[in-house]
Amino acid sequence: MSVGKIVLLAIYAVLVALVIALPGTTAASVAYWIIITLVVVHLLEVIAFFRLAQRAGGSLPVHLLQVFFFGILHKPEMEAAAARQ
């Protein structure tokens, strides 16, 4: 797993921790809306990269799940896999 993906997972963990640990605060509210925004953006990326995920071979659900969680950070791996096909 790349450093970028690990950092993104850490950011997700901090955002979720803020929402859970500080309910009703401004920090929790901001973290909540950041999470919602990331979900929407990553769903759009799943749609945008669907064809690339199909061309990459391997497990389509795994590729789409990684695009959902990591977005553009997973694109180079799919492009490399598609080039090997």
MDAnalysis code that builds the backbone (N, CA, C; Angstrom):
import MDAnalysis as mda
import numpy as np

u = mda.Universe.empty(255, n_residues=85, atom_resindex=np.repeat(np.arange(85), 3), trajectory=True)
u.add_TopologyAttr("name", ["N", "CA", "C"] * 85)
u.add_TopologyAttr("resid", np.arange(1, 86))
u.add_TopologyAttr("resname", ["MET", "SER", "VAL", "GLY", "LYS", "ILE", "VAL", "LEU", "LEU", "ALA", "ILE", "TYR", "ALA", "VAL", "LEU", "VAL", "ALA", "LEU", "VAL", "ILE", "ALA", "LEU", "PRO", "GLY", "THR", "THR", "ALA", "ALA", "SER", "VAL", "ALA", "TYR", "TRP", "ILE", "ILE", "ILE", "THR", "LEU", "VAL", "VAL", "VAL", "HIS", "LEU", "LEU", "GLU", "VAL", "ILE", "ALA", "PHE", "PHE", "ARG", "LEU", "ALA", "GLN", "ARG", "ALA", "GLY", "GLY", "SER", "LEU", "PRO", "VAL", "HIS", "LEU", "LEU", "GLN", "VAL", "PHE", "PHE", "PHE", "GLY", "ILE", "LEU", "HIS", "LYS", "PRO", "GLU", "MET", "GLU", "ALA", "ALA", "ALA", "ALA", "ARG", "GLN"])
u.atoms.positions = np.array([
    [0.855, -1.175, 0.000],
    [0.000, 0.000, 0.000],
    [0.898, 1.234, 0.000],
    [0.538, 2.176, -0.836],
    [1.367, 3.368, -0.979],
    [1.248, 4.282, 0.237],
    [2.226, 5.150, 0.368],
    [2.240, 6.107, 1.475],
    [1.009, 7.017, 1.406],
    [0.634, 7.419, 0.185],
    [-0.534, 8.275, 0.017],
    [-1.806, 7.621, 0.527],
    [-1.955, 6.330, 0.255],
    [-3.136, 5.610, 0.724],
    [-3.145, 5.502, 2.243],
    [-1.998, 5.255, 2.830],
    [-1.903, 5.162, 4.294],
    [-2.250, 6.508, 4.927],
    [-1.740, 7.588, 4.359],
    [-2.043, 8.930, 4.878],
    [-3.542, 9.203, 4.762],
    [-4.146, 8.823, 3.647],
    [-5.574, 9.042, 3.463],
    [-6.388, 8.242, 4.479],
    [-5.989, 7.014, 4.755],
    [-6.671, 6.234, 5.794],
    [-6.552, 6.902, 7.156],
    [-5.391, 7.463, 7.455],
    [-5.207, 8.174, 8.722],
    [-6.111, 9.402, 8.792],
    [-6.243, 10.110, 7.685],
    [-7.129, 11.282, 7.646],
    [-8.568, 10.858, 7.883],
    [-8.986, 9.772, 7.213],
    [-10.345, 9.251, 7.445],
    [-10.548, 8.914, 8.918],
    [-9.561, 8.262, 9.525],
    [-9.673, 7.871, 10.934],
    [-9.824, 9.093, 11.838],
    [-9.065, 10.147, 11.561],
    [-9.163, 11.374, 12.367],
    [-10.538, 12.014, 12.196],
    [-11.028, 12.068, 10.966],
    [-12.346, 12.659, 10.724],
    [-13.448, 11.888, 11.443],
    [-13.404, 10.562, 11.351],
    [-14.407, 9.740, 12.035],
    [-14.282, 9.892, 13.545],
    [-13.063, 9.942, 14.049],
    [-12.856, 10.117, 15.492],
    [-13.431, 11.446, 15.970],
    [-13.261, 12.497, 15.190],
    [-13.827, 13.796, 15.556],
    [-15.350, 13.734, 15.623],
    [-15.957, 13.097, 14.634],
    [-17.417, 12.999, 14.607],
    [-17.925, 12.208, 15.811],
    [-17.227, 11.126, 16.155],
    [-17.675, 10.269, 17.257],
    [-17.350, 10.872, 18.622],
    [-16.146, 11.413, 18.770],
    [-15.682, 11.864, 20.082],
    [-16.216, 13.236, 20.491],
    [-16.545, 14.065, 19.511],
    [-16.956, 15.431, 19.835],
    [-18.316, 15.774, 19.229],
    [-19.339, 14.980, 19.526],
    [-20.646, 15.252, 18.911],
    [-21.181, 16.626, 19.309],
    [-21.797, 17.285, 18.344],
    [-22.395, 18.583, 18.624],
    [-21.448, 19.763, 18.555],
    [-20.181, 19.513, 18.303],
    [-19.219, 20.607, 18.230],
    [-19.023, 21.038, 16.780],
    [-18.433, 22.195, 16.626],
    [-18.133, 22.685, 15.276],
    [-17.151, 21.762, 14.574],
    [-16.163, 21.265, 15.302],
    [-15.169, 20.364, 14.708],
    [-15.841, 19.105, 14.175],
    [-16.771, 18.544, 14.932],
    [-17.483, 17.346, 14.494],
    [-18.345, 17.648, 13.274],
    [-18.968, 18.805, 13.273],
    [-19.811, 19.190, 12.145],
    [-18.982, 19.362, 10.870],
    [-17.867, 20.026, 10.991],
    [-16.982, 20.217, 9.835],
    [-16.454, 18.868, 9.355],
    [-16.032, 18.013, 10.271],
    [-15.531, 16.689, 9.905],
    [-16.617, 15.885, 9.204],
    [-17.839, 15.971, 9.699],
    [-18.963, 15.263, 9.090],
    [-19.160, 15.707, 7.643],
    [-19.150, 16.999, 7.402],
    [-19.359, 17.496, 6.043],
    [-18.185, 17.190, 5.126],
    [-16.996, 17.127, 5.675],
    [-15.843, 16.702, 4.871],
    [-16.017, 15.245, 4.449],
    [-16.467, 14.403, 5.377],
    [-16.700, 12.992, 5.065],
    [-17.770, 12.863, 3.981],
    [-18.866, 13.593, 4.127],
    [-19.940, 13.538, 3.127],
    [-19.418, 13.977, 1.757],
    [-18.646, 15.045, 1.730],
    [-18.076, 15.537, 0.475],
    [-17.158, 14.495, -0.150],
    [-16.319, 13.866, 0.670],
    [-15.419, 12.826, 0.155],
    [-16.197, 11.647, -0.407],
    [-17.274, 11.261, 0.244],
    [-18.094, 10.146, -0.249],
    [-18.663, 10.486, -1.628],
    [-19.201, 11.687, -1.773],
    [-19.785, 12.092, -3.066],
    [-18.713, 12.141, -4.154],
    [-17.590, 12.758, -3.844],
    [-16.505, 12.875, -4.830],
    [-15.990, 11.494, -5.228],
    [-15.817, 10.615, -4.268],
    [-15.289, 9.292, -4.576],
    [-16.313, 8.439, -5.328],
    [-17.596, 8.635, -5.082],
    [-18.607, 7.948, -5.889],
    [-18.533, 8.402, -7.341],
    [-18.313, 9.694, -7.541],
    [-18.144, 10.211, -8.907],
    [-16.895, 9.617, -9.561],
    [-15.830, 9.439, -8.775],
    [-14.610, 8.827, -9.310],
    [-14.841, 7.364, -9.672],
    [-15.634, 6.655, -8.879],
    [-15.956, 5.266, -9.199],
    [-16.632, 5.205, -10.567],
    [-17.560, 6.117, -10.806],
    [-18.247, 6.163, -12.096],
    [-17.254, 6.519, -13.211],
    [-16.413, 7.511, -12.957],
    [-15.470, 7.978, -13.972],
    [-14.421, 6.921, -14.320],
    [-13.997, 6.130, -13.346],
    [-12.927, 5.156, -13.569],
    [-13.434, 3.733, -13.768],
    [-14.739, 3.559, -13.947],
    [-15.304, 2.215, -14.080],
    [-14.691, 1.460, -15.256],
    [-14.623, 2.089, -16.406],
    [-14.069, 1.423, -17.602],
    [-12.593, 1.055, -17.392],
    [-11.843, 1.944, -16.780],
    [-10.435, 1.646, -16.496],
    [-10.332, 0.456, -15.546],
    [-11.186, 0.404, -14.559],
    [-11.180, -0.715, -13.614],
    [-11.498, -2.028, -14.337],
    [-12.397, -1.981, -15.305],
    [-12.700, -3.176, -16.086],
    [-11.489, -3.611, -16.903],
    [-10.803, -2.654, -17.516],
    [-9.633, -2.973, -18.350],
    [-8.455, -3.463, -17.516],
    [-8.415, -3.094, -16.245],
    [-7.276, -3.437, -15.395],
    [-7.208, -4.928, -15.093],
    [-8.299, -5.635, -15.292],
    [-8.301, -7.058, -14.984],
    [-8.329, -7.275, -13.484],
    [-8.277, -8.506, -13.086],
    [-8.372, -8.806, -11.665],
    [-9.800, -8.615, -11.182],
    [-9.943, -8.350, -9.919],
    [-11.263, -8.228, -9.311],
    [-11.824, -6.820, -9.501],
    [-12.900, -6.727, -10.269],
    [-13.546, -5.429, -10.485],
    [-14.050, -4.831, -9.173],
    [-14.729, -5.615, -8.295],
    [-15.178, -5.024, -7.028],
    [-14.034, -4.483, -6.174],
    [-12.900, -5.153, -6.185],
    [-11.751, -4.678, -5.395],
    [-11.235, -3.361, -5.964],
    [-11.128, -3.282, -7.281],
    [-10.682, -2.027, -7.892],
    [-11.655, -0.891, -7.560],
    [-12.947, -1.157, -7.689],
    [-13.937, -0.110, -7.423],
    [-13.933, 0.298, -5.950],
    [-13.742, -0.668, -5.055],
    [-13.664, -0.336, -3.631],
    [-12.439, 0.527, -3.346],
    [-11.316, 0.199, -3.979],
    [-10.114, 1.006, -3.778],
    [-10.284, 2.404, -4.365],
    [-10.965, 2.506, -5.512],
    [-11.243, 3.833, -6.066],
    [-12.147, 4.600, -5.107],
    [-13.140, 3.927, -4.513],
    [-14.037, 4.600, -3.583],
    [-13.273, 5.140, -2.378],
    [-12.359, 4.354, -1.824],
    [-11.621, 4.797, -0.640],
    [-10.466, 5.735, -0.972],
    [-9.768, 5.474, -2.076],
    [-8.538, 6.209, -2.346],
    [-8.598, 7.131, -3.556],
    [-9.654, 7.027, -4.331],
    [-9.832, 7.924, -5.470],
    [-8.708, 7.849, -6.470],
    [-8.229, 9.004, -6.846],
    [-7.219, 9.137, -7.889],
    [-5.906, 8.438, -7.520],
    [-5.680, 8.180, -6.243],
    [-4.448, 7.505, -5.831],
    [-4.377, 6.066, -6.339],
    [-5.521, 5.472, -6.657],
    [-5.528, 4.092, -7.165],
    [-5.414, 4.039, -8.687],
    [-5.599, 5.151, -9.356],
    [-5.582, 5.182, -10.821],
    [-4.277, 4.666, -11.426],
    [-3.095, 5.076, -10.942],
    [-1.855, 4.566, -11.558],
    [-1.729, 3.041, -11.486],
    [-2.209, 2.446, -10.401],
    [-2.140, 0.983, -10.279],
    [-3.049, 0.326, -11.320],
    [-4.228, 0.900, -11.528],
    [-5.146, 0.336, -12.536],
    [-4.584, 0.533, -13.935],
    [-3.975, 1.688, -14.197],
    [-3.387, 1.938, -15.522],
    [-2.252, 0.950, -15.803],
    [-1.438, 0.695, -14.789],
    [-0.339, -0.263, -14.968],
    [-0.883, -1.672, -15.216],
    [-1.925, -2.052, -14.493],
    [-2.527, -3.377, -14.689],
    [-3.173, -3.468, -16.065],
    [-3.816, -2.408, -16.514],
    [-4.458, -2.402, -17.832],
    [-3.403, -2.498, -18.941],
    [-2.254, -1.878, -18.736],
    [-1.178, -1.921, -19.740],
    [-0.600, -3.344, -19.862],
    [-0.633, -4.095, -18.783],
    [-0.126, -5.476, -18.808],
    [-1.098, -6.428, -19.487],
    [-2.358, -6.020, -19.623],
    [-3.383, -6.898, -20.215],
    [-3.177, -7.070, -21.693],
])
